[in-house]
Amino acid sequence: MIDLQLVGCVTLLTQSKTYSIDGILYRYLYSNGTIKHTQYMFRPLPKQRKSADLQLNRDKVLRKVYEVPSLYNQHQATQTATAIQQSLF
C-alpha cells in the first residue's frame, strides 16, 4: 500500500513531488489568479486514466490532494531533437 499524506498547506506544493487526486497521480504545474481566488494547476502523469489538466481552488486542494512521498522526484523528462520522453520510474 502506498502511504499518502494530505497536503496541509498550499505553499508546500512543488513541481518535484507527485500528488494523488482521486486515485490518479498528478504533478503540480503552477498557480494563477488573485490572492483570494487562486487556482492550482495539476497535470496527470503518463499512463494514467485521465489525460486533461486539473484546476483546483485552495479548499479543494486541502481536501483532495495527497502527497505521495515514495515517488518524490521520480518523474523525469528526456528531451531530444524530435521528441520528449517522460518516465515515472
PyMOL Python script that loads the backbone (N, CA, C, O; Angstrom):
from pymol import cmd

cmd.read_pdbstr("""\
ATOM      1  N   MET A   1       0.824  -1.176   0.000  1.00  0.00           N
ATOM      2  CA  MET A   1       0.000   0.000   0.000  1.00  0.00           C
ATOM      3  C   MET A   1       0.876   1.251   0.000  1.00  0.00           C
ATOM      4  O   MET A   1       1.885   1.312   0.703  1.00  0.00           O
ATOM      5  N   ILE A   2       0.490   2.226  -0.778  1.00  0.00           N
ATOM      6  CA  ILE A   2       1.248   3.470  -0.867  1.00  0.00           C
ATOM      7  C   ILE A   2       0.828   4.382   0.277  1.00  0.00           C
ATOM      8  O   ILE A   2      -0.361   4.590   0.516  1.00  0.00           O
ATOM      9  N   ASP A   3       1.826   4.928   0.986  1.00  0.00           N
ATOM     10  CA  ASP A   3       1.495   5.845   2.071  1.00  0.00           C
ATOM     11  C   ASP A   3       1.251   7.237   1.482  1.00  0.00           C
ATOM     12  O   ASP A   3       2.068   7.751   0.719  1.00  0.00           O
ATOM     13  N   LEU A   4       0.133   7.827   1.842  1.00  0.00           N
ATOM     14  CA  LEU A   4      -0.261   9.137   1.336  1.00  0.00           C
ATOM     15  C   LEU A   4      -0.340  10.111   2.489  1.00  0.00           C
ATOM     16  O   LEU A   4      -0.743   9.753   3.595  1.00  0.00           O
ATOM     17  N   GLN A   5       0.053  11.361   2.219  1.00  0.00           N
ATOM     18  CA  GLN A   5      -0.024  12.406   3.229  1.00  0.00           C
ATOM     19  C   GLN A   5      -0.842  13.555   2.666  1.00  0.00           C
ATOM     20  O   GLN A   5      -0.530  14.077   1.596  1.00  0.00           O
ATOM     21  N   LEU A   6      -1.879  13.946   3.376  1.00  0.00           N
ATOM     22  CA  LEU A   6      -2.720  15.044   2.952  1.00  0.00           C
ATOM     23  C   LEU A   6      -1.909  16.338   2.938  1.00  0.00           C
ATOM     24  O   LEU A   6      -1.154  16.612   3.871  1.00  0.00           O
ATOM     25  N   VAL A   7      -2.066  17.127   1.885  1.00  0.00           N
ATOM     26  CA  VAL A   7      -1.358  18.398   1.790  1.00  0.00           C
ATOM     27  C   VAL A   7      -1.959  19.346   2.811  1.00  0.00           C
ATOM     28  O   VAL A   7      -3.160  19.616   2.776  1.00  0.00           O
ATOM     29  N   GLY A   8      -1.141  19.853   3.720  1.00  0.00           N
ATOM     30  CA  GLY A   8      -1.633  20.691   4.792  1.00  0.00           C
ATOM     31  C   GLY A   8      -1.620  22.170   4.474  1.00  0.00           C
ATOM     32  O   GLY A   8      -2.321  22.947   5.123  1.00  0.00           O
ATOM     33  N   CYS A   9      -0.833  22.575   3.485  1.00  0.00           N
ATOM     34  CA  CYS A   9      -0.707  23.992   3.138  1.00  0.00           C
ATOM     35  C   CYS A   9      -0.390  24.094   1.652  1.00  0.00           C
ATOM     36  O   CYS A   9       0.457  23.361   1.141  1.00  0.00           O
ATOM     37  N   VAL A  10      -1.066  24.998   0.964  1.00  0.00           N
ATOM     38  CA  VAL A  10      -0.856  25.108  -0.488  1.00  0.00           C
ATOM     39  C   VAL A  10       0.512  25.676  -0.834  1.00  0.00           C
ATOM     40  O   VAL A  10       0.970  25.513  -1.965  1.00  0.00           O
ATOM     41  N   THR A  11       1.170  26.333   0.098  1.00  0.00           N
ATOM     42  CA  THR A  11       2.502  26.865  -0.177  1.00  0.00           C
ATOM     43  C   THR A  11       3.552  25.756  -0.259  1.00  0.00           C
ATOM     44  O   THR A  11       4.667  25.999  -0.722  1.00  0.00           O
ATOM     45  N   LEU A  12       3.214  24.550   0.181  1.00  0.00           N
ATOM     46  CA  LEU A  12       4.146  23.428   0.145  1.00  0.00           C
ATOM     47  C   LEU A  12       4.095  22.650  -1.169  1.00  0.00           C
ATOM     48  O   LEU A  12       4.844  21.688  -1.336  1.00  0.00           O
ATOM     49  N   LEU A  13       3.226  23.045  -2.109  1.00  0.00           N
ATOM     50  CA  LEU A  13       3.158  22.364  -3.405  1.00  0.00           C
ATOM     51  C   LEU A  13       4.416  22.670  -4.208  1.00  0.00           C
ATOM     52  O   LEU A  13       4.818  23.827  -4.328  1.00  0.00           O
ATOM     53  N   THR A  14       5.038  21.620  -4.761  1.00  0.00           N
ATOM     54  CA  THR A  14       6.223  21.803  -5.598  1.00  0.00           C
ATOM     55  C   THR A  14       6.112  20.932  -6.839  1.00  0.00           C
ATOM     56  O   THR A  14       5.360  19.957  -6.855  1.00  0.00           O
ATOM     57  N   GLN A  15       6.851  21.278  -7.865  1.00  0.00           N
ATOM     58  CA  GLN A  15       6.820  20.527  -9.116  1.00  0.00           C
ATOM     59  C   GLN A  15       7.598  19.225  -9.023  1.00  0.00           C
ATOM     60  O   GLN A  15       7.437  18.357  -9.881  1.00  0.00           O
ATOM     61  N   SER A  16       8.423  19.066  -8.022  1.00  0.00           N
ATOM     62  CA  SER A  16       9.235  17.858  -7.914  1.00  0.00           C
ATOM     63  C   SER A  16       8.535  16.723  -7.170  1.00  0.00           C
ATOM     64  O   SER A  16       9.059  15.611  -7.106  1.00  0.00           O
ATOM     65  N   LYS A  17       7.363  16.992  -6.610  1.00  0.00           N
ATOM     66  CA  LYS A  17       6.633  15.953  -5.880  1.00  0.00           C
ATOM     67  C   LYS A  17       5.503  15.398  -6.733  1.00  0.00           C
ATOM     68  O   LYS A  17       5.043  16.044  -7.675  1.00  0.00           O
ATOM     69  N   THR A  18       5.064  14.201  -6.392  1.00  0.00           N
ATOM     70  CA  THR A  18       3.938  13.556  -7.062  1.00  0.00           C
ATOM     71  C   THR A  18       2.750  13.584  -6.115  1.00  0.00           C
ATOM     72  O   THR A  18       2.886  13.331  -4.918  1.00  0.00           O
ATOM     73  N   TYR A  19       1.583  13.895  -6.668  1.00  0.00           N
ATOM     74  CA  TYR A  19       0.377  14.025  -5.862  1.00  0.00           C
ATOM     75  C   TYR A  19      -0.692  13.075  -6.363  1.00  0.00           C
ATOM     76  O   TYR A  19      -0.780  12.801  -7.560  1.00  0.00           O
ATOM     77  N   SER A  20      -1.506  12.572  -5.442  1.00  0.00           N
ATOM     78  CA  SER A  20      -2.613  11.699  -5.769  1.00  0.00           C
ATOM     79  C   SER A  20      -3.916  12.451  -5.533  1.00  0.00           C
ATOM     80  O   SER A  20      -4.185  12.929  -4.431  1.00  0.00           O
ATOM     81  N   ILE A  21      -4.729  12.548  -6.599  1.00  0.00           N
ATOM     82  CA  ILE A  21      -6.029  13.204  -6.509  1.00  0.00           C
ATOM     83  C   ILE A  21      -7.056  12.222  -7.052  1.00  0.00           C
ATOM     84  O   ILE A  21      -7.027  11.884  -8.235  1.00  0.00           O
ATOM     85  N   ASP A  22      -7.956  11.766  -6.202  1.00  0.00           N
ATOM     86  CA  ASP A  22      -8.983  10.786  -6.567  1.00  0.00           C
ATOM     87  C   ASP A  22      -8.381   9.525  -7.190  1.00  0.00           C
ATOM     88  O   ASP A  22      -8.947   8.965  -8.129  1.00  0.00           O
ATOM     89  N   GLY A  23      -7.241   9.080  -6.674  1.00  0.00           N
ATOM     90  CA  GLY A  23      -6.613   7.848  -7.128  1.00  0.00           C
ATOM     91  C   GLY A  23      -5.777   7.973  -8.382  1.00  0.00           C
ATOM     92  O   GLY A  23      -5.305   6.961  -8.900  1.00  0.00           O
ATOM     93  N   ILE A  24      -5.575   9.182  -8.889  1.00  0.00           N
ATOM     94  CA  ILE A  24      -4.786   9.402 -10.105  1.00  0.00           C
ATOM     95  C   ILE A  24      -3.563  10.220  -9.735  1.00  0.00           C
ATOM     96  O   ILE A  24      -3.662  11.160  -8.945  1.00  0.00           O
ATOM     97  N   LEU A  25      -2.411   9.876 -10.295  1.00  0.00           N
ATOM     98  CA  LEU A  25      -1.163  10.565  -9.973  1.00  0.00           C
ATOM     99  C   LEU A  25      -1.010  11.812 -10.840  1.00  0.00           C
ATOM    100  O   LEU A  25      -1.160  11.765 -12.061  1.00  0.00           O
ATOM    101  N   TYR A  26      -0.709  12.921 -10.179  1.00  0.00           N
ATOM    102  CA  TYR A  26      -0.546  14.202 -10.858  1.00  0.00           C
ATOM    103  C   TYR A  26       0.768  14.846 -10.463  1.00  0.00           C
ATOM    104  O   TYR A  26       1.384  14.483  -9.461  1.00  0.00           O
ATOM    105  N   ARG A  27       1.189  15.819 -11.280  1.00  0.00           N
ATOM    106  CA  ARG A  27       2.325  16.681 -10.963  1.00  0.00           C
ATOM    107  C   ARG A  27       1.808  18.110 -10.898  1.00  0.00           C
ATOM    108  O   ARG A  27       1.027  18.521 -11.756  1.00  0.00           O
ATOM    109  N   TYR A  28       2.221  18.859  -9.913  1.00  0.00           N
ATOM    110  CA  TYR A  28       1.820  20.255  -9.772  1.00  0.00           C
ATOM    111  C   TYR A  28       2.538  21.082 -10.833  1.00  0.00           C
ATOM    112  O   TYR A  28       3.739  20.912 -11.045  1.00  0.00           O
ATOM    113  N   LEU A  29       1.810  21.977 -11.501  1.00  0.00           N
ATOM    114  CA  LEU A  29       2.394  22.819 -12.537  1.00  0.00           C
ATOM    115  C   LEU A  29       2.639  24.244 -12.039  1.00  0.00           C
ATOM    116  O   LEU A  29       3.784  24.689 -11.959  1.00  0.00           O
ATOM    117  N   TYR A  30       1.556  24.960 -11.704  1.00  0.00           N
ATOM    118  CA  TYR A  30       1.677  26.353 -11.296  1.00  0.00           C
ATOM    119  C   TYR A  30       0.359  26.804 -10.666  1.00  0.00           C
ATOM    120  O   TYR A  30      -0.634  26.077 -10.681  1.00  0.00           O
ATOM    121  N   SER A  31       0.371  28.014 -10.116  1.00  0.00           N
ATOM    122  CA  SER A  31      -0.857  28.612  -9.597  1.00  0.00           C
ATOM    123  C   SER A  31      -1.074  29.929 -10.319  1.00  0.00           C
ATOM    124  O   SER A  31      -0.118  30.587 -10.729  1.00  0.00           O
ATOM    125  N   ASN A  32      -2.346  30.314 -10.472  1.00  0.00           N
ATOM    126  CA  ASN A  32      -2.663  31.588 -11.103  1.00  0.00           C
ATOM    127  C   ASN A  32      -3.929  32.142 -10.480  1.00  0.00           C
ATOM    128  O   ASN A  32      -4.613  31.446  -9.730  1.00  0.00           O
ATOM    129  N   GLY A  33      -4.244  33.383 -10.785  1.00  0.00           N
ATOM    130  CA  GLY A  33      -5.417  34.035 -10.232  1.00  0.00           C
ATOM    131  C   GLY A  33      -5.028  35.060  -9.184  1.00  0.00           C
ATOM    132  O   GLY A  33      -3.848  35.359  -8.997  1.00  0.00           O
ATOM    133  N   THR A  34      -6.030  35.595  -8.504  1.00  0.00           N
ATOM    134  CA  THR A  34      -5.784  36.596  -7.474  1.00  0.00           C
ATOM    135  C   THR A  34      -5.438  35.910  -6.151  1.00  0.00           C
ATOM    136  O   THR A  34      -5.516  34.688  -6.029  1.00  0.00           O
ATOM    137  N   ILE A  35      -5.061  36.710  -5.183  1.00  0.00           N
ATOM    138  CA  ILE A  35      -4.693  36.151  -3.878  1.00  0.00           C
ATOM    139  C   ILE A  35      -5.895  35.472  -3.225  1.00  0.00           C
ATOM    140  O   ILE A  35      -5.747  34.413  -2.616  1.00  0.00           O
ATOM    141  N   LYS A  36      -7.072  36.064  -3.345  1.00  0.00           N
ATOM    142  CA  LYS A  36      -8.269  35.487  -2.733  1.00  0.00           C
ATOM    143  C   LYS A  36      -8.812  34.308  -3.518  1.00  0.00           C
ATOM    144  O   LYS A  36      -9.433  33.419  -2.935  1.00  0.00           O
ATOM    145  N   HIS A  37      -8.596  34.275  -4.825  1.00  0.00           N
ATOM    146  CA  HIS A  37      -9.183  33.240  -5.672  1.00  0.00           C
ATOM    147  C   HIS A  37      -8.104  32.545  -6.507  1.00  0.00           C
ATOM    148  O   HIS A  37      -8.181  32.523  -7.735  1.00  0.00           O
ATOM    149  N   THR A  38      -7.117  31.989  -5.844  1.00  0.00           N
ATOM    150  CA  THR A  38      -6.011  31.322  -6.531  1.00  0.00           C
ATOM    151  C   THR A  38      -6.455  29.950  -7.037  1.00  0.00           C
ATOM    152  O   THR A  38      -7.152  29.216  -6.337  1.00  0.00           O
ATOM    153  N   GLN A  39      -6.048  29.618  -8.245  1.00  0.00           N
ATOM    154  CA  GLN A  39      -6.317  28.315  -8.845  1.00  0.00           C
ATOM    155  C   GLN A  39      -4.975  27.572  -8.982  1.00  0.00           C
ATOM    156  O   GLN A  39      -3.963  28.178  -9.334  1.00  0.00           O
ATOM    157  N   TYR A  40      -4.975  26.282  -8.707  1.00  0.00           N
ATOM    158  CA  TYR A  40      -3.766  25.466  -8.750  1.00  0.00           C
ATOM    159  C   TYR A  40      -3.916  24.442  -9.871  1.00  0.00           C
ATOM    160  O   TYR A  40      -4.912  23.721  -9.927  1.00  0.00           O
ATOM    161  N   MET A  41      -2.932  24.377 -10.760  1.00  0.00           N
ATOM    162  CA  MET A  41      -2.992  23.509 -11.939  1.00  0.00           C
ATOM    163  C   MET A  41      -2.152  22.252 -11.712  1.00  0.00           C
ATOM    164  O   MET A  41      -1.021  22.320 -11.232  1.00  0.00           O
ATOM    165  N   PHE A  42      -2.731  21.106 -12.067  1.00  0.00           N
ATOM    166  CA  PHE A  42      -2.078  19.810 -11.959  1.00  0.00           C
ATOM    167  C   PHE A  42      -2.175  19.099 -13.305  1.00  0.00           C
ATOM    168  O   PHE A  42      -3.180  19.220 -14.005  1.00  0.00           O
ATOM    169  N   ARG A  43      -1.124  18.354 -13.666  1.00  0.00           N
ATOM    170  CA  ARG A  43      -1.118  17.570 -14.901  1.00  0.00           C
ATOM    171  C   ARG A  43      -0.920  16.096 -14.545  1.00  0.00           C
ATOM    172  O   ARG A  43      -0.020  15.766 -13.772  1.00  0.00           O
ATOM    173  N   PRO A  44      -1.756  15.199 -15.102  1.00  0.00           N
ATOM    174  CA  PRO A  44      -1.598  13.774 -14.794  1.00  0.00           C
ATOM    175  C   PRO A  44      -0.299  13.220 -15.367  1.00  0.00           C
ATOM    176  O   PRO A  44       0.152  13.635 -16.434  1.00  0.00           O
ATOM    177  N   LEU A  45       0.285  12.290 -14.649  1.00  0.00           N
ATOM    178  CA  LEU A  45       1.492  11.629 -15.142  1.00  0.00           C
ATOM    179  C   LEU A  45       1.129  10.707 -16.299  1.00  0.00           C
ATOM    180  O   LEU A  45      -0.037  10.334 -16.433  1.00  0.00           O
ATOM    181  N   PRO A  46       2.083  10.332 -17.134  1.00  0.00           N
ATOM    182  CA  PRO A  46       1.788   9.426 -18.250  1.00  0.00           C
ATOM    183  C   PRO A  46       1.228   8.092 -17.765  1.00  0.00           C
ATOM    184  O   PRO A  46       1.531   7.642 -16.660  1.00  0.00           O
ATOM    185  N   LYS A  47       0.410   7.470 -18.604  1.00  0.00           N
ATOM    186  CA  LYS A  47      -0.198   6.153 -18.345  1.00  0.00           C
ATOM    187  C   LYS A  47      -1.271   6.195 -17.269  1.00  0.00           C
ATOM    188  O   LYS A  47      -1.581   5.160 -16.679  1.00  0.00           O
ATOM    189  N   GLN A  48      -1.851   7.371 -16.995  1.00  0.00           N
ATOM    190  CA  GLN A  48      -2.948   7.494 -16.042  1.00  0.00           C
ATOM    191  C   GLN A  48      -4.272   7.482 -16.796  1.00  0.00           C
ATOM    192  O   GLN A  48      -4.300   7.719 -18.003  1.00  0.00           O
ATOM    193  N   ARG A  49      -5.364   7.208 -16.095  1.00  0.00           N
ATOM    194  CA  ARG A  49      -6.691   7.149 -16.724  1.00  0.00           C
ATOM    195  C   ARG A  49      -7.105   8.499 -17.289  1.00  0.00           C
ATOM    196  O   ARG A  49      -7.772   8.551 -18.322  1.00  0.00           O
ATOM    197  N   LYS A  50      -6.731   9.574 -16.647  1.00  0.00           N
ATOM    198  CA  LYS A  50      -7.088  10.923 -17.085  1.00  0.00           C
ATOM    199  C   LYS A  50      -5.935  11.507 -17.889  1.00  0.00           C
ATOM    200  O   LYS A  50      -4.773  11.178 -17.650  1.00  0.00           O
ATOM    201  N   SER A  51      -6.261  12.373 -18.840  1.00  0.00           N
ATOM    202  CA  SER A  51      -5.205  12.994 -19.633  1.00  0.00           C
ATOM    203  C   SER A  51      -5.289  14.517 -19.627  1.00  0.00           C
ATOM    204  O   SER A  51      -4.370  15.183 -20.104  1.00  0.00           O
ATOM    205  N   ALA A  52      -6.374  15.081 -19.096  1.00  0.00           N
ATOM    206  CA  ALA A  52      -6.549  16.536 -19.081  1.00  0.00           C
ATOM    207  C   ALA A  52      -5.967  17.133 -17.800  1.00  0.00           C
ATOM    208  O   ALA A  52      -5.913  16.482 -16.758  1.00  0.00           O
ATOM    209  N   ASP A  53      -5.535  18.388 -17.909  1.00  0.00           N
ATOM    210  CA  ASP A  53      -5.056  19.104 -16.741  1.00  0.00           C
ATOM    211  C   ASP A  53      -6.208  19.353 -15.781  1.00  0.00           C
ATOM    212  O   ASP A  53      -7.365  19.440 -16.193  1.00  0.00           O
ATOM    213  N   LEU A  54      -5.884  19.466 -14.506  1.00  0.00           N
ATOM    214  CA  LEU A  54      -6.882  19.655 -13.465  1.00  0.00           C
ATOM    215  C   LEU A  54      -6.622  20.986 -12.773  1.00  0.00           C
ATOM    216  O   LEU A  54      -5.492  21.287 -12.389  1.00  0.00           O
ATOM    217  N   GLN A  55      -7.673  21.778 -12.619  1.00  0.00           N
ATOM    218  CA  GLN A  55      -7.576  23.076 -11.965  1.00  0.00           C
ATOM    219  C   GLN A  55      -8.419  23.046 -10.699  1.00  0.00           C
ATOM    220  O   GLN A  55      -9.626  22.806 -10.750  1.00  0.00           O
ATOM    221  N   LEU A  56      -7.766  23.294  -9.547  1.00  0.00           N
ATOM    222  CA  LEU A  56      -8.454  23.238  -8.257  1.00  0.00           C
ATOM    223  C   LEU A  56      -8.262  24.538  -7.491  1.00  0.00           C
ATOM    224  O   LEU A  56      -7.229  25.195  -7.619  1.00  0.00           O
ATOM    225  N   ASN A  57      -9.266  24.907  -6.691  1.00  0.00           N
ATOM    226  CA  ASN A  57      -9.087  26.059  -5.816  1.00  0.00           C
ATOM    227  C   ASN A  57      -8.436  25.606  -4.503  1.00  0.00           C
ATOM    228  O   ASN A  57      -8.170  24.419  -4.313  1.00  0.00           O
ATOM    229  N   ARG A  58      -8.187  26.547  -3.616  1.00  0.00           N
ATOM    230  CA  ARG A  58      -7.453  26.253  -2.387  1.00  0.00           C
ATOM    231  C   ARG A  58      -8.168  25.229  -1.516  1.00  0.00           C
ATOM    232  O   ARG A  58      -7.534  24.312  -0.993  1.00  0.00           O
ATOM    233  N   ASP A  59      -9.475  25.373  -1.355  1.00  0.00           N
ATOM    234  CA  ASP A  59     -10.220  24.453  -0.492  1.00  0.00           C
ATOM    235  C   ASP A  59     -10.187  23.024  -1.020  1.00  0.00           C
ATOM    236  O   ASP A  59     -10.030  22.080  -0.246  1.00  0.00           O
ATOM    237  N   LYS A  60     -10.333  22.862  -2.326  1.00  0.00           N
ATOM    238  CA  LYS A  60     -10.296  21.515  -2.922  1.00  0.00           C
ATOM    239  C   LYS A  60      -8.898  20.903  -2.794  1.00  0.00           C
ATOM    240  O   LYS A  60      -8.761  19.700  -2.572  1.00  0.00           O
ATOM    241  N   VAL A  61      -7.866  21.733  -2.935  1.00  0.00           N
ATOM    242  CA  VAL A  61      -6.500  21.223  -2.778  1.00  0.00           C
ATOM    243  C   VAL A  61      -6.311  20.670  -1.371  1.00  0.00           C
ATOM    244  O   VAL A  61      -5.741  19.593  -1.192  1.00  0.00           O
ATOM    245  N   LEU A  62      -6.786  21.404  -0.380  1.00  0.00           N
ATOM    246  CA  LEU A  62      -6.592  20.973   1.009  1.00  0.00           C
ATOM    247  C   LEU A  62      -7.429  19.752   1.366  1.00  0.00           C
ATOM    248  O   LEU A  62      -7.102  19.054   2.326  1.00  0.00           O
ATOM    249  N   ARG A  63      -8.504  19.469   0.619  1.00  0.00           N
ATOM    250  CA  ARG A  63      -9.356  18.313   0.901  1.00  0.00           C
ATOM    251  C   ARG A  63      -9.038  17.093   0.059  1.00  0.00           C
ATOM    252  O   ARG A  63      -9.196  15.969   0.535  1.00  0.00           O
ATOM    253  N   LYS A  64      -8.590  17.278  -1.188  1.00  0.00           N
ATOM    254  CA  LYS A  64      -8.486  16.163  -2.118  1.00  0.00           C
ATOM    255  C   LYS A  64      -7.068  15.759  -2.500  1.00  0.00           C
ATOM    256  O   LYS A  64      -6.866  14.657  -3.011  1.00  0.00           O
ATOM    257  N   VAL A  65      -6.087  16.613  -2.270  1.00  0.00           N
ATOM    258  CA  VAL A  65      -4.733  16.372  -2.772  1.00  0.00           C
ATOM    259  C   VAL A  65      -3.886  15.710  -1.692  1.00  0.00           C
ATOM    260  O   VAL A  65      -3.749  16.218  -0.579  1.00  0.00           O
ATOM    261  N   TYR A  66      -3.320  14.557  -2.057  1.00  0.00           N
ATOM    262  CA  TYR A  66      -2.425  13.816  -1.169  1.00  0.00           C
ATOM    263  C   TYR A  66      -1.042  13.741  -1.800  1.00  0.00           C
ATOM    264  O   TYR A  66      -0.910  13.497  -3.000  1.00  0.00           O
ATOM    265  N   GLU A  67      -0.019  13.951  -0.993  1.00  0.00           N
ATOM    266  CA  GLU A  67       1.365  13.817  -1.452  1.00  0.00           C
ATOM    267  C   GLU A  67       1.768  12.354  -1.361  1.00  0.00           C
ATOM    268  O   GLU A  67       1.437  11.666  -0.395  1.00  0.00           O
ATOM    269  N   VAL A  68       2.491  11.881  -2.384  1.00  0.00           N
ATOM    270  CA  VAL A  68       3.000  10.511  -2.403  1.00  0.00           C
ATOM    271  C   VAL A  68       4.511  10.586  -2.146  1.00  0.00           C
ATOM    272  O   VAL A  68       5.284  10.772  -3.086  1.00  0.00           O
ATOM    273  N   PRO A  69       4.938  10.444  -0.885  1.00  0.00           N
ATOM    274  CA  PRO A  69       6.364  10.621  -0.563  1.00  0.00           C
ATOM    275  C   PRO A  69       7.279   9.611  -1.243  1.00  0.00           C
ATOM    276  O   PRO A  69       8.438   9.921  -1.516  1.00  0.00           O
ATOM    277  N   SER A  70       6.783   8.413  -1.521  1.00  0.00           N
ATOM    278  CA  SER A  70       7.645   7.390  -2.116  1.00  0.00           C
ATOM    279  C   SER A  70       7.978   7.687  -3.577  1.00  0.00           C
ATOM    280  O   SER A  70       8.891   7.075  -4.132  1.00  0.00           O
ATOM    281  N   LEU A  71       7.261   8.609  -4.207  1.00  0.00           N
ATOM    282  CA  LEU A  71       7.533   8.966  -5.606  1.00  0.00           C
ATOM    283  C   LEU A  71       8.135  10.361  -5.727  1.00  0.00           C
ATOM    284  O   LEU A  71       8.009  10.996  -6.775  1.00  0.00           O
ATOM    285  N   TYR A  72       8.783  10.846  -4.677  1.00  0.00           N
ATOM    286  CA  TYR A  72       9.384  12.177  -4.702  1.00  0.00           C
ATOM    287  C   TYR A  72      10.469  12.249  -5.762  1.00  0.00           C
ATOM    288  O   TYR A  72      11.414  11.459  -5.751  1.00  0.00           O
ATOM    289  N   ASN A  73      10.331  13.192  -6.670  1.00  0.00           N
ATOM    290  CA  ASN A  73      11.320  13.478  -7.714  1.00  0.00           C
ATOM    291  C   ASN A  73      11.607  12.268  -8.600  1.00  0.00           C
ATOM    292  O   ASN A  73      12.727  12.125  -9.090  1.00  0.00           O
ATOM    293  N   GLN A  74      10.623  11.397  -8.816  1.00  0.00           N
ATOM    294  CA  GLN A  74      10.822  10.204  -9.634  1.00  0.00           C
ATOM    295  C   GLN A  74      10.478  10.421 -11.096  1.00  0.00           C
ATOM    296  O   GLN A  74      11.008   9.719 -11.957  1.00  0.00           O
ATOM    297  N   HIS A  75       9.610  11.371 -11.401  1.00  0.00           N
ATOM    298  CA  HIS A  75       9.236  11.573 -12.787  1.00  0.00           C
ATOM    299  C   HIS A  75      10.275  12.469 -13.455  1.00  0.00           C
ATOM    300  O   HIS A  75      10.634  13.522 -12.928  1.00  0.00           O
ATOM    301  N   GLN A  76      10.739  12.048 -14.591  1.00  0.00           N
ATOM    302  CA  GLN A  76      11.781  12.761 -15.316  1.00  0.00           C
ATOM    303  C   GLN A  76      11.383  12.882 -16.771  1.00  0.00           C
ATOM    304  O   GLN A  76      10.586  12.089 -17.273  1.00  0.00           O
ATOM    305  N   ALA A  77      11.932  13.866 -17.444  1.00  0.00           N
ATOM    306  CA  ALA A  77      11.670  14.045 -18.861  1.00  0.00           C
ATOM    307  C   ALA A  77      12.998  14.129 -19.600  1.00  0.00           C
ATOM    308  O   ALA A  77      13.922  14.809 -19.154  1.00  0.00           O
ATOM    309  N   THR A  78      13.089  13.442 -20.723  1.00  0.00           N
ATOM    310  CA  THR A  78      14.264  13.483 -21.572  1.00  0.00           C
ATOM    311  C   THR A  78      13.871  14.121 -22.891  1.00  0.00           C
ATOM    312  O   THR A  78      12.930  13.670 -23.544  1.00  0.00           O
ATOM    313  N   GLN A  79      14.578  15.160 -23.287  1.00  0.00           N
ATOM    314  CA  GLN A  79      14.223  15.865 -24.500  1.00  0.00           C
ATOM    315  C   GLN A  79      15.288  15.608 -25.568  1.00  0.00           C
ATOM    316  O   GLN A  79      16.484  15.770 -25.328  1.00  0.00           O
ATOM    317  N   THR A  80      14.819  15.202 -26.754  1.00  0.00           N
ATOM    318  CA  THR A  80      15.696  15.032 -27.895  1.00  0.00           C
ATOM    319  C   THR A  80      15.247  16.006 -28.980  1.00  0.00           C
ATOM    320  O   THR A  80      14.338  16.805 -28.757  1.00  0.00           O
ATOM    321  N   ALA A  81      15.865  15.944 -30.129  1.00  0.00           N
ATOM    322  CA  ALA A  81      15.523  16.863 -31.209  1.00  0.00           C
ATOM    323  C   ALA A  81      14.121  16.611 -31.759  1.00  0.00           C
ATOM    324  O   ALA A  81      13.486  17.532 -32.271  1.00  0.00           O
ATOM    325  N   THR A  82      13.635  15.384 -31.660  1.00  0.00           N
ATOM    326  CA  THR A  82      12.345  15.066 -32.274  1.00  0.00           C
ATOM    327  C   THR A  82      11.237  14.760 -31.284  1.00  0.00           C
ATOM    328  O   THR A  82      10.067  14.804 -31.663  1.00  0.00           O
ATOM    329  N   ALA A  83      11.552  14.450 -30.024  1.00  0.00           N
ATOM    330  CA  ALA A  83      10.501  14.026 -29.098  1.00  0.00           C
ATOM    331  C   ALA A  83      10.912  14.317 -27.648  1.00  0.00           C
ATOM    332  O   ALA A  83      12.075  14.585 -27.343  1.00  0.00           O
ATOM    333  N   ILE A  84       9.917  14.254 -26.784  1.00  0.00           N
ATOM    334  CA  ILE A  84      10.135  14.353 -25.348  1.00  0.00           C
ATOM    335  C   ILE A  84       9.649  13.054 -24.727  1.00  0.00           C
ATOM    336  O   ILE A  84       8.505  12.652 -24.942  1.00  0.00           O
ATOM    337  N   GLN A  85      10.502  12.400 -23.964  1.00  0.00           N
ATOM    338  CA  GLN A  85      10.144  11.141 -23.321  1.00  0.00           C
ATOM    339  C   GLN A  85      10.087  11.353 -21.825  1.00  0.00           C
ATOM    340  O   GLN A  85      11.036  11.856 -21.223  1.00  0.00           O
ATOM    341  N   GLN A  86       8.954  10.962 -21.214  1.00  0.00           N
ATOM    342  CA  GLN A  86       8.800  11.102 -19.777  1.00  0.00           C
ATOM    343  C   GLN A  86       8.792   9.735 -19.126  1.00  0.00           C
ATOM    344  O   GLN A  86       8.279   8.768 -19.688  1.00  0.00           O
ATOM    345  N   SER A  87       9.366   9.662 -17.931  1.00  0.00           N
ATOM    346  CA  SER A  87       9.456   8.397 -17.221  1.00  0.00           C
ATOM    347  C   SER A  87       9.017   8.609 -15.787  1.00  0.00           C
ATOM    348  O   SER A  87       9.390   9.599 -15.157  1.00  0.00           O
ATOM    349  N   LEU A  88       8.225   7.683 -15.269  1.00  0.00           N
ATOM    350  CA  LEU A  88       7.767   7.758 -13.886  1.00  0.00           C
ATOM    351  C   LEU A  88       8.716   7.011 -12.959  1.00  0.00           C
ATOM    352  O   LEU A  88       8.944   7.455 -11.834  1.00  0.00           O
ATOM    353  N   PHE A  89       9.270   5.898 -13.397  1.00  0.00           N
ATOM    354  CA  PHE A  89      10.140   5.096 -12.546  1.00  0.00           C
ATOM    355  C   PHE A  89      11.541   5.017 -13.098  1.00  0.00           C
ATOM    356  O   PHE A  89      12.405   4.376 -12.500  1.00  0.00           O
TER     357      PHE A  89
END
""", "prot")
cmd.dss("prot")
cmd.show_as("cartoon", "prot")
cmd.util.cbc("prot")
cmd.orient("prot")
